[in-house]
């Protein structure tokens, strides 16, 4: 008896999925499981683990002042990065699509919107290495630095007393956050702009005819209709906020992998790598990785739960 078309189709789909699922299990799921297992050992990262230590690594984490400082920095980034990036991206997308008024053209973006789209998206096409080189020059702590040059021209300081920027304990983390916002605003502006273009222009025209101002149109029409996109952006930016490794490790001072001055820019990823590669405490670093994974997962679920809204139909 020959198999039916549905049976052949199911066999084909199953056979097609075996290889990708197997690769995913080997290269993604298995390393996660190994990390979880090593977190209960005294693994040095070189020889195989020799001793099971139970929850000792996890207990030590929450008595480690540097880890707690890095955790606080990541939580601060988690609060600031999504909020600032999404607000700016929404505002720019609104202005580039429906921010212009007047004339017979009806709803349109501000003049020069095509140029602004390219300019805002430009940081997204740059690699992290190029960003690091650019901001090393911008944040130089002498009068040759771009920001110090601007500050001197504006009279905020003088050439004899340039601002330290990345060497300033009170400013270094905010400098890193400014780069991350600058890097991501353009991408989410394009995401929101694409979603906004799918909204019928008649909705915005009706709001204008009813006498709504730009701010009211933005709050009461644009944001509710783009809420699904905002929710997605919030989750991905939250994940980005729990990282920050490349920028901190390359731009800040520190014994290895940055984090200076005096751990004022330390994030969980840099402290993890320092323990794993420099201090030979790989089991401790694995415990840290499990904690980062758990925090990211829980916060993502919380964000999805508390930003959930009914879909707005139009």
KEKE-3310 file (N, C-alpha, C; in steps of 0.2 Angstrom, whole numbers, plus 5000, padded with zeros to 4 digits):
npx = (5004:5003:5010:5000:4998:4999:5006:5018:5022:5023:5034:5044:5045:5049:5061:5068:5069:5077:5092:5094:5088:5096:5109:5106:5104:5117:5126:5120:5110:5117:5130:5124:5119:5131:5137:5129:5131:5145:5145:5143:5155:5173:5180:5194:5195:5205:5210:5199:5185:5188:5182:5166:5156:5144:5132:5141:5148:5137:5133:5144:5144:5134:5140:5150:5156:5160:5154:5140:5140:5143:5131:5121:5125:5121:5107:5104:5107:5098:5086:5088:5092:5082:5071:5075:5080:5069:5059:5066:5067:5054:5049:5057:5053:5040:5041:5047:5038:5024:5026:5026:5016:5003:4999:4994:4998:4994:4996:5012:5030:5043:5052:5066:5066:5070:5084:5087:5083:5093:5104:5101:5101:5113:5123:5120:5125:5139:5152:5156:5169:5173:5165:5171:5184:5180:5174:5184:5192:5183:5180:5193:5204:5211:5214:5213:5203:5187:5174:5180:5185:5174:5168:5178:5176:5164:5166:5165:5175:5193:5208:5218:5212:5205:5190:5189:5180:5179:5188:5182:5174:5161:5155:5158:5150:5139:5143:5146:5133:5127:5134:5128:5114:5115:5119:5109:5097:5094:5091:5079:5071:5069:5063:5051:5046:5043:5033:5024:5021:5012:5000:4985:4984:4973:4969:4977:4974:4961:4963:4969:4960:4951:4956:4968:4984:5001:5008:4997:4992:5003:5004:4991:4987:4998:5007:4999:4995:5007:5011:5014:5026:5034:5034:5041:5054:5057:5060:5072:5081:5082:5089:5101:5105:5109:5122:5134:5148:5158:5160:5163:5174:5184:5184:5186:5196:5206:5212:5210:5200:5193:5181:5185:5186:5191:5180:5169:5163:5160:5152:5142:5146:5159:5165:5163:5171:5183:5185:5184:5195:5206:5208:5206:5195:5184:5173:5166:5164:5155:5144:5141:5137:5125:5117:5116:5109:5097:5092:5090:5081:5070:5067:5064:5052:5044:5043:5036:5025:5020:5019:5009:4995:4979:4977:4976:4964:4962)
npy = (4994:5011:5025:5039:5056:5066:5059:5057:5070:5074:5065:5071:5084:5081:5074:5085:5093:5087:5088:5103:5104:5095:5102:5114:5109:5103:5114:5125:5122:5111:5118:5127:5118:5112:5123:5126:5114:5115:5126:5122:5117:5117:5122:5126:5130:5125:5112:5097:5098:5096:5095:5094:5108:5112:5124:5133:5143:5151:5156:5163:5173:5183:5189:5196:5211:5217:5210:5213:5227:5227:5221:5230:5241:5235:5234:5247:5251:5243:5250:5263:5262:5255:5264:5277:5275:5269:5280:5291:5284:5282:5295:5301:5293:5296:5310:5309:5303:5307:5320:5332:5346:5354:5362:5354:5341:5334:5322:5321:5318:5327:5340:5335:5322:5310:5311:5311:5299:5291:5296:5294:5280:5276:5274:5260:5252:5252:5243:5236:5237:5249:5258:5259:5264:5276:5282:5282:5292:5303:5303:5307:5311:5323:5340:5337:5329:5326:5329:5336:5347:5353:5357:5366:5376:5380:5386:5379:5373:5374:5373:5369:5362:5349:5339:5323:5313:5296:5293:5298:5294:5296:5299:5289:5278:5283:5288:5277:5272:5282:5280:5267:5270:5279:5270:5262:5269:5272:5260:5256:5266:5265:5252:5256:5266:5258:5251:5261:5266:5257:5260:5267:5283:5290:5289:5298:5310:5311:5313:5326:5334:5334:5342:5338:5340:5339:5332:5326:5318:5309:5303:5297:5291:5286:5279:5269:5261:5256:5248:5234:5233:5241:5234:5222:5229:5233:5221:5216:5227:5226:5214:5218:5228:5220:5216:5224:5222:5223:5237:5242:5234:5238:5252:5257:5260:5248:5232:5221:5218:5230:5241:5250:5267:5260:5250:5257:5257:5244:5229:5215:5206:5209:5207:5193:5188:5192:5184:5171:5170:5177:5176:5163:5157:5148:5140:5148:5159:5153:5151:5164:5167:5159:5165:5178:5173:5169:5181:5189:5181:5181:5195:5198:5191:5197:5210:5207:5203:5214:5224:5220:5222:5224:5221:5234:5238:5243)
npz = (5000:4995:5003:5008:5001:5012:5021:5015:5014:5027:5031:5023:5028:5041:5039:5034:5044:5054:5052:5054:5067:5074:5073:5080:5093:5096:5095:5101:5112:5119:5124:5133:5142:5147:5152:5163:5170:5173:5182:5194:5199:5202:5191:5181:5169:5161:5164:5166:5176:5193:5206:5214:5219:5222:5227:5229:5221:5217:5229:5232:5223:5226:5237:5232:5229:5217:5207:5211:5209:5195:5191:5195:5187:5174:5176:5177:5164:5158:5161:5156:5142:5134:5136:5132:5119:5112:5113:5107:5094:5090:5090:5080:5069:5068:5064:5052:5044:5046:5051:5044:5039:5030:5014:4998:4998:5009:5022:5027:5028:5037:5029:5019:5023:5017:5017:5031:5035:5030:5036:5050:5050:5047:5058:5061:5051:5053:5059:5076:5079:5071:5077:5090:5087:5082:5093:5102:5097:5099:5112:5118:5131:5130:5123:5110:5107:5100:5107:5118:5111:5106:5118:5123:5113:5116:5128:5139:5146:5146:5136:5145:5154:5150:5148:5157:5152:5148:5158:5169:5184:5187:5174:5165:5163:5158:5146:5139:5138:5130:5117:5114:5113:5102:5093:5091:5089:5075:5069:5075:5072:5059:5059:5066:5057:5046:5050:5053:5040:5036:5041:5038:5029:5031:5044:5051:5045:5049:5062:5062:5056:5066:5075:5082:5090:5086:5096:5103:5092:5091:5104:5105:5094:5085:5094:5101:5089:5085:5095:5096:5089:5097:5108:5104:5101:5114:5120:5113:5115:5128:5130:5123:5132:5143:5139:5132:5131:5121:5119:5132:5136:5127:5127:5140:5155:5164:5172:5164:5150:5152:5162:5171:5177:5192:5193:5189:5177:5175:5169:5168:5158:5156:5168:5169:5158:5163:5174:5168:5158:5163:5177:5179:5185:5180:5183:5192:5183:5174:5183:5184:5171:5170:5179:5172:5161:5167:5173:5161:5154:5163:5165:5152:5150:5160:5154:5142:5148:5155:5146:5137:5127:5120:5103:5091:5079:5063)
capx = (5000:5007:5009:4996:5001:5000:5011:5024:5023:5025:5040:5048:5046:5053:5068:5071:5070:5082:5098:5094:5087:5102:5114:5104:5105:5124:5130:5117:5108:5122:5134:5120:5118:5137:5138:5125:5134:5151:5144:5143:5161:5178:5183:5198:5195:5210:5209:5192:5183:5190:5178:5159:5156:5137:5130:5146:5149:5131:5133:5150:5142:5130:5144:5155:5155:5161:5148:5134:5141:5141:5124:5118:5126:5117:5100:5103:5107:5091:5081:5089:5093:5076:5067:5078:5080:5062:5056:5069:5066:5047:5049:5060:5049:5034:5042:5049:5032:5018:5027:5025:5009:5002:4999:4989:5001:4991:5000:5019:5035:5046:5057:5072:5065:5074:5091:5087:5082:5099:5108:5100:5102:5120:5127:5119:5129:5145:5154:5158:5176:5173:5162:5176:5189:5177:5172:5190:5194:5178:5181:5200:5204:5215:5211:5212:5197:5181:5170:5183:5186:5167:5167:5182:5173:5158:5168:5163:5182:5199:5213:5223:5209:5200:5186:5191:5176:5180:5192:5178:5170:5154:5153:5160:5145:5134:5147:5145:5126:5126:5136:5123:5108:5117:5120:5102:5091:5092:5088:5072:5068:5067:5057:5044:5044:5040:5026:5020:5019:5007:4994:4982:4985:4966:4968:4981:4971:4955:4965:4971:4953:4947:4960:4973:4990:5006:5009:4991:4992:5009:5002:4984:4986:5004:5010:4994:4995:5013:5013:5017:5033:5037:5035:5047:5060:5059:5063:5078:5085:5084:5095:5107:5107:5113:5128:5139:5155:5163:5161:5166:5181:5188:5185:5187:5202:5205:5217:5209:5193:5190:5177:5187:5190:5188:5174:5163:5159:5160:5146:5142:5150:5167:5168:5163:5177:5189:5186:5185:5201:5212:5209:5206:5189:5179:5167:5163:5161:5149:5139:5139:5133:5119:5113:5114:5104:5091:5090:5088:5075:5064:5065:5060:5045:5041:5042:5031:5018:5017:5018:5004:4989:4975:4978:4971:4962:4961)
capy = (5000:5017:5031:5045:5062:5069:5055:5059:5077:5074:5062:5076:5089:5078:5073:5092:5097:5083:5091:5109:5103:5092:5107:5118:5105:5102:5120:5130:5119:5108:5122:5130:5113:5112:5129:5125:5109:5117:5131:5118:5114:5122:5121:5132:5132:5122:5104:5095:5100:5090:5095:5097:5112:5113:5131:5138:5148:5155:5160:5168:5179:5188:5192:5199:5218:5219:5207:5217:5233:5226:5219:5237:5244:5232:5235:5254:5251:5240:5255:5269:5261:5254:5269:5283:5273:5269:5286:5294:5281:5284:5303:5302:5289:5300:5316:5307:5300:5312:5326:5338:5348:5360:5361:5350:5335:5330:5320:5319:5319:5334:5341:5331:5315:5304:5311:5310:5292:5288:5299:5291:5273:5275:5270:5253:5249:5252:5237:5238:5240:5255:5262:5259:5268:5283:5285:5283:5299:5307:5304:5308:5316:5329:5345:5335:5325:5329:5332:5342:5352:5356:5360:5372:5381:5383:5389:5374:5371:5376:5368:5367:5357:5345:5335:5316:5308:5289:5292:5301:5288:5298:5300:5284:5273:5287:5289:5270:5272:5287:5276:5262:5274:5282:5265:5258:5273:5272:5254:5255:5271:5261:5247:5260:5269:5253:5249:5267:5267:5252:5263:5271:5290:5293:5290:5304:5315:5312:5316:5333:5337:5334:5347:5336:5343:5334:5328:5322:5313:5305:5299:5294:5288:5283:5274:5263:5257:5253:5245:5227:5234:5244:5228:5219:5233:5233:5215:5216:5232:5224:5209:5222:5231:5215:5215:5230:5219:5225:5244:5243:5231:5242:5260:5259:5257:5242:5228:5217:5219:5237:5241:5256:5267:5257:5246:5262:5255:5236:5226:5207:5202:5210:5203:5186:5186:5192:5178:5165:5170:5180:5174:5155:5155:5147:5138:5154:5163:5149:5152:5171:5166:5156:5171:5183:5170:5169:5188:5191:5177:5183:5202:5198:5188:5202:5215:5205:5202:5220:5228:5217:5226:5221:5224:5240:5236:5249)
capz = (5000:4995:5008:5006:5000:5018:5025:5011:5016:5034:5031:5020:5033:5047:5037:5033:5051:5058:5052:5058:5075:5077:5074:5085:5099:5097:5095:5106:5118:5123:5127:5138:5147:5149:5156:5169:5174:5176:5187:5201:5200:5203:5185:5180:5162:5157:5165:5167:5183:5198:5212:5214:5224:5224:5226:5232:5216:5217:5235:5232:5218:5229:5242:5228:5228:5210:5204:5213:5206:5188:5191:5196:5180:5169:5178:5175:5157:5156:5162:5152:5135:5130:5136:5128:5112:5109:5113:5101:5087:5089:5088:5073:5064:5067:5061:5045:5041:5047:5055:5040:5038:5026:5007:4996:4999:5014:5027:5024:5033:5037:5023:5019:5027:5014:5019:5038:5036:5028:5041:5056:5050:5046:5063:5061:5046:5055:5064:5082:5079:5069:5082:5095:5084:5081:5100:5105:5095:5101:5120:5120:5137:5129:5119:5103:5107:5097:5112:5122:5106:5106:5125:5123:5109:5119:5134:5145:5149:5142:5134:5150:5159:5146:5152:5156:5149:5150:5164:5175:5187:5187:5168:5160:5161:5154:5139:5135:5136:5124:5111:5113:5111:5096:5088:5090:5087:5068:5067:5077:5069:5052:5061:5067:5051:5041:5053:5052:5033:5035:5044:5033:5030:5033:5051:5053:5042:5053:5069:5061:5055:5073:5079:5086:5088:5084:5102:5104:5087:5093:5110:5105:5087:5083:5099:5101:5083:5084:5101:5095:5087:5103:5113:5101:5102:5121:5122:5110:5118:5135:5129:5122:5139:5147:5136:5132:5132:5117:5121:5139:5136:5122:5128:5147:5158:5168:5171:5158:5148:5155:5168:5175:5183:5199:5192:5188:5170:5175:5167:5170:5153:5156:5174:5168:5154:5167:5178:5164:5155:5166:5184:5180:5189:5175:5186:5195:5177:5172:5187:5182:5165:5172:5182:5167:5157:5171:5173:5155:5153:5168:5163:5145:5151:5163:5149:5138:5152:5157:5140:5133:5126:5115:5096:5089:5073:5059)
cpx = (5004:5005:5005:5001:5003:5005:5018:5027:5026:5032:5046:5050:5050:5060:5072:5073:5076:5089:5098:5093:5093:5108:5113:5106:5113:5127:5126:5114:5113:5127:5130:5120:5125:5139:5135:5128:5141:5150:5144:5149:5167:5183:5187:5198:5200:5209:5202:5191:5185:5186:5171:5158:5149:5135:5135:5147:5143:5131:5138:5148:5139:5133:5150:5153:5155:5156:5142:5135:5140:5134:5120:5119:5122:5110:5099:5103:5100:5085:5082:5089:5087:5072:5069:5078:5074:5059:5059:5067:5058:5046:5051:5056:5043:5035:5044:5043:5026:5020:5026:5018:5009:5002:4994:4992:4998:4996:5007:5024:5038:5051:5063:5072:5069:5081:5092:5087:5089:5104:5107:5101:5109:5124:5126:5123:5137:5147:5156:5165:5177:5170:5167:5181:5186:5176:5179:5193:5189:5179:5188:5200:5209:5211:5210:5206:5191:5177:5173:5184:5179:5166:5172:5179:5167:5159:5166:5169:5187:5204:5217:5219:5203:5197:5189:5187:5176:5184:5188:5174:5163:5151:5154:5154:5140:5137:5145:5137:5124:5128:5130:5116:5109:5117:5113:5096:5089:5089:5081:5068:5065:5062:5051:5042:5041:5033:5021:5017:5013:5000:4991:4982:4978:4965:4971:4977:4964:4957:4966:4964:4950:4951:4966:4980:4995:5007:5003:4991:4998:5007:4996:4983:4992:5006:5005:4994:5001:5015:5016:5025:5037:5039:5041:5054:5062:5063:5071:5083:5087:5089:5101:5110:5111:5119:5133:5146:5160:5165:5165:5173:5186:5189:5187:5193:5200:5211:5216:5201:5189:5186:5179:5184:5187:5182:5168:5160:5159:5153:5147:5146:5157:5169:5168:5169:5183:5190:5187:5192:5207:5213:5208:5200:5183:5173:5163:5160:5155:5143:5136:5135:5126:5114:5111:5109:5097:5088:5087:5081:5069:5062:5062:5053:5041:5039:5036:5024:5015:5016:5013:4998:4985:4977:4973:4970:4961:4959)
cpy = (5006:5022:5036:5051:5066:5065:5057:5066:5077:5071:5067:5081:5087:5077:5080:5095:5093:5087:5098:5109:5100:5097:5112:5115:5105:5109:5126:5127:5115:5112:5126:5125:5112:5117:5128:5120:5112:5123:5128:5115:5120:5122:5127:5134:5129:5114:5103:5097:5094:5090:5098:5101:5115:5120:5136:5144:5153:5159:5165:5174:5184:5191:5195:5206:5220:5216:5211:5224:5232:5225:5226:5241:5242:5234:5243:5255:5248:5245:5260:5267:5259:5260:5275:5281:5272:5276:5290:5291:5282:5291:5304:5299:5293:5306:5315:5305:5305:5318:5332:5340:5353:5358:5356:5342:5331:5328:5318:5320:5326:5334:5338:5325:5310:5304:5309:5302:5288:5290:5295:5283:5271:5272:5262:5249:5248:5246:5240:5240:5247:5260:5264:5264:5276:5286:5286:5290:5304:5309:5305:5313:5321:5334:5343:5331:5329:5333:5337:5348:5356:5360:5366:5377:5384:5386:5385:5372:5375:5371:5365:5362:5354:5341:5327:5311:5301:5288:5295:5296:5290:5299:5294:5280:5277:5288:5283:5270:5276:5283:5271:5265:5276:5276:5262:5262:5272:5266:5254:5261:5268:5256:5251:5263:5265:5252:5255:5268:5262:5255:5268:5279:5293:5294:5296:5310:5317:5315:5324:5337:5338:5339:5345:5339:5337:5329:5324:5316:5307:5300:5295:5290:5283:5277:5268:5258:5254:5249:5238:5228:5237:5238:5224:5222:5233:5227:5214:5221:5230:5218:5213:5225:5226:5213:5220:5228:5223:5233:5245:5240:5235:5249:5262:5257:5251:5237:5223:5217:5225:5236:5246:5262:5264:5254:5251:5260:5247:5234:5218:5204:5203:5207:5196:5184:5187:5186:5172:5165:5173:5177:5166:5153:5153:5144:5144:5158:5159:5150:5159:5171:5163:5161:5176:5180:5170:5176:5190:5188:5180:5190:5202:5196:5194:5208:5213:5205:5209:5225:5225:5221:5222:5225:5229:5238:5243:5247)
cpz = (5000:5000:5004:5005:5007:5022:5022:5013:5023:5035:5028:5025:5039:5045:5036:5039:5055:5058:5056:5065:5078:5078:5079:5092:5101:5098:5099:5112:5122:5127:5133:5144:5151:5154:5163:5173:5177:5181:5194:5202:5201:5197:5184:5173:5158:5158:5166:5175:5188:5204:5211:5220:5226:5222:5228:5228:5216:5223:5235:5228:5222:5236:5238:5226:5221:5206:5205:5209:5198:5187:5191:5189:5175:5170:5176:5168:5154:5157:5157:5144:5131:5130:5131:5120:5109:5108:5107:5094:5085:5086:5081:5067:5063:5063:5053:5041:5041:5050:5051:5040:5032:5018:5005:4996:5004:5020:5024:5029:5032:5030:5024:5023:5024:5017:5027:5039:5035:5034:5048:5056:5049:5051:5063:5056:5048:5060:5071:5083:5076:5074:5088:5093:5084:5088:5104:5104:5098:5109:5122:5126:5137:5125:5112:5102:5104:5102:5117:5117:5106:5113:5126:5119:5112:5126:5140:5149:5145:5141:5139:5155:5155:5151:5151:5153:5152:5156:5171:5178:5186:5179:5163:5158:5156:5147:5135:5133:5130:5118:5110:5110:5104:5091:5086:5088:5080:5066:5069:5074:5062:5054:5062:5061:5046:5044:5052:5045:5032:5038:5039:5034:5033:5040:5054:5051:5046:5059:5068:5060:5062:5077:5083:5084:5087:5090:5104:5099:5089:5098:5109:5099:5086:5088:5100:5095:5082:5090:5100:5093:5093:5107:5110:5102:5109:5123:5119:5113:5125:5135:5128:5128:5143:5145:5137:5132:5128:5118:5127:5139:5132:5124:5135:5149:5162:5167:5165:5157:5151:5161:5173:5173:5189:5198:5190:5181:5170:5173:5168:5165:5154:5163:5173:5164:5158:5171:5174:5161:5158:5173:5185:5184:5184:5177:5189:5189:5174:5176:5186:5176:5166:5175:5177:5163:5161:5171:5167:5153:5157:5166:5156:5146:5155:5158:5145:5141:5153:5152:5135:5133:5120:5108:5094:5081:5069:5052)
residu = (UNK:UNK:UNK:UNK:UNK:UNK:UNK:UNK:UNK:UNK:UNK:UNK:UNK:UNK:UNK:UNK:UNK:UNK:UNK:UNK:UNK:UNK:UNK:UNK:UNK:UNK:UNK:UNK:UNK:UNK:UNK:UNK:UNK:UNK:UNK:UNK:UNK:UNK:UNK:UNK:UNK:UNK:UNK:UNK:UNK:UNK:UNK:UNK:UNK:UNK:UNK:UNK:UNK:UNK:UNK:UNK:UNK:UNK:UNK:UNK:UNK:UNK:UNK:UNK:UNK:UNK:UNK:UNK:UNK:UNK:UNK:UNK:UNK:UNK:UNK:UNK:UNK:UNK:UNK:UNK:UNK:UNK:UNK:UNK:UNK:UNK:UNK:UNK:UNK:UNK:UNK:UNK:UNK:UNK:UNK:UNK:UNK:UNK:UNK:UNK:UNK:UNK:UNK:UNK:UNK:UNK:UNK:UNK:UNK:UNK:UNK:UNK:UNK:UNK:UNK:UNK:UNK:UNK:UNK:UNK:UNK:UNK:UNK:UNK:UNK:UNK:UNK:UNK:UNK:UNK:UNK:UNK:UNK:UNK:UNK:UNK:UNK:UNK:UNK:UNK:UNK:UNK:UNK:UNK:UNK:UNK:UNK:UNK:UNK:UNK:UNK:UNK:UNK:UNK:UNK:UNK:UNK:UNK:UNK:UNK:UNK:UNK:UNK:UNK:UNK:UNK:UNK:UNK:UNK:UNK:UNK:UNK:UNK:UNK:UNK:UNK:UNK:UNK:UNK:UNK:UNK:UNK:UNK:UNK:UNK:UNK:UNK:UNK:UNK:UNK:UNK:UNK:UNK:UNK:UNK:UNK:UNK:UNK:UNK:UNK:UNK:UNK:UNK:UNK:UNK:UNK:UNK:UNK:UNK:UNK:UNK:UNK:UNK:UNK:UNK:UNK:UNK:UNK:UNK:UNK:UNK:UNK:UNK:UNK:UNK:UNK:UNK:UNK:UNK:UNK:UNK:UNK:UNK:UNK:UNK:UNK:UNK:UNK:UNK:UNK:UNK:UNK:UNK:UNK:UNK:UNK:UNK:UNK:UNK:UNK:UNK:UNK:UNK:UNK:UNK:UNK:UNK:UNK:UNK:UNK:UNK:UNK:UNK:UNK:UNK:UNK:UNK:UNK:UNK:UNK:UNK:UNK:UNK:UNK:UNK:UNK:UNK:UNK:UNK:UNK:UNK:UNK:UNK:UNK:UNK:UNK:UNK:UNK:UNK:UNK:UNK:UNK:UNK:UNK:UNK:UNK:UNK:UNK:UNK:UNK:UNK:UNK:UNK:UNK:UNK:UNK:UNK:UNK:UNK:UNK:UNK:UNK:UNK:UNK)
# end
